[in-house]
Amino acid sequence: MATDITVDDFMSGVLAELALHGEREIALDDQVFDQRCQRAFQHLREVAPALGLGLRFVIVLHPFHHDSPVVRTALAEAGQRGLIGPGDGPYRLRIRLSDPEARGLLSGIPGGALLYQSLGRVMLSDPGLTEGGRPGLG
């Protein structure tokens, strides 16, 4: 039987992995973070069967705006759980996880730390989304 991963698990793991990479802010003034999450989700969807994981969500980008209501809702939920808070400007969020907190979160999340290391690499290395720095991240 597959272990389920929810969108809250996914976002918690992604935020924890970004924190461990020193990425402490998320920019929401464009849709790049949403696009990065969608790419990470595609990777997760590819590896999930081999890891015995069942996905309880889908990330799809709006065809015109290129954002995702699923990602934005998951960020709001992460804010309610204290994982993120207001950043240093409009449309910016700060990841509130310390490195020990991020490691602890990853050790107990479905899929585990190795899965989220892989998803973090997808989010941070996507050449199609990194011209001029790393948009979508602080």
Backbone hydrogen bonds, N-H to C=O, Kabsch-Sander energy under -0.5 kcal/mol:
donor,donor_aa,acceptor,acceptor_aa,energy
3,T,52,G,-2.7
4,D,2,A,-0.5
5,I,54,G,-2.7
10,F,6,T,-2.4
11,M,7,V,-2.8
12,S,8,D,-2.4
13,G,9,D,-2.6
14,V,10,F,-2.6
15,L,11,M,-2.8
16,A,12,S,-2.3
17,E,13,G,-2.4
18,L,14,V,-2.7
19,A,15,L,-2.3
20,L,16,A,-2.0
21,H,17,E,-1.0
21,H,18,L,-0.6
22,G,19,A,-1.8
23,E,18,L,-2.4
24,R,22,G,-0.9
26,I,93,L,-2.8
27,A,136,G,-1.0
28,L,91,Y,-4.0
35,Q,31,Q,-2.2
36,R,32,V,-2.7
37,C,33,F,-2.5
38,Q,34,D,-2.2
39,R,35,Q,-2.1
40,A,36,R,-2.5
41,F,37,C,-2.6
42,Q,38,Q,-2.2
43,H,39,R,-2.0
44,L,40,A,-2.6
45,R,41,F,-3.0
46,E,42,Q,-1.6
47,V,43,H,-1.9
48,A,44,L,-2.3
51,L,47,V,-1.3
51,L,48,A,-0.6
52,G,48,A,-0.6
52,G,49,P,-1.1
53,L,48,A,-2.6
54,G,3,T,-2.7
56,R,5,I,-2.6
60,V,58,V,-0.6
62,H,67,D,-3.1
66,H,62,H,-1.8
72,R,68,S,-2.3
73,T,69,P,-2.4
74,A,70,V,-2.2
75,L,71,V,-2.3
76,A,72,R,-1.9
77,E,73,T,-2.3
78,A,74,A,-2.3
79,G,75,L,-2.1
80,Q,76,A,-1.8
81,R,77,E,-1.5
82,G,79,G,-1.2
83,L,78,A,-2.5
84,I,78,A,-0.7
85,G,94,R,-2.0
87,G,92,R,-2.5
92,R,89,G,-1.3
93,L,26,I,-2.6
94,R,85,G,-3.1
95,I,24,R,-2.9
96,R,83,L,-2.9
96,R,94,R,-0.5
97,L,83,L,-0.6
102,A,98,S,-2.7
103,R,99,D,-2.6
104,G,100,P,-2.3
105,L,101,E,-2.5
106,L,102,A,-2.5
107,S,103,R,-1.7
108,G,104,G,-0.8
108,G,105,L,-0.9
109,I,105,L,-0.6
112,G,109,I,-1.9
115,L,111,G,-0.7
116,Y,112,G,-1.6
117,Q,113,A,-2.2
118,S,114,L,-1.8
119,L,115,L,-2.2
120,G,116,Y,-2.5
121,R,117,Q,-2.1
122,V,118,S,-1.8
123,M,119,L,-2.3
124,L,120,G,-2.5
125,S,121,R,-1.6
126,D,122,V,-0.7
129,L,126,D,-1.7
130,T,127,P,-0.9
133,G,130,T,-1.4
137,L,134,R,-1.8
138,G,25,E,-3.5
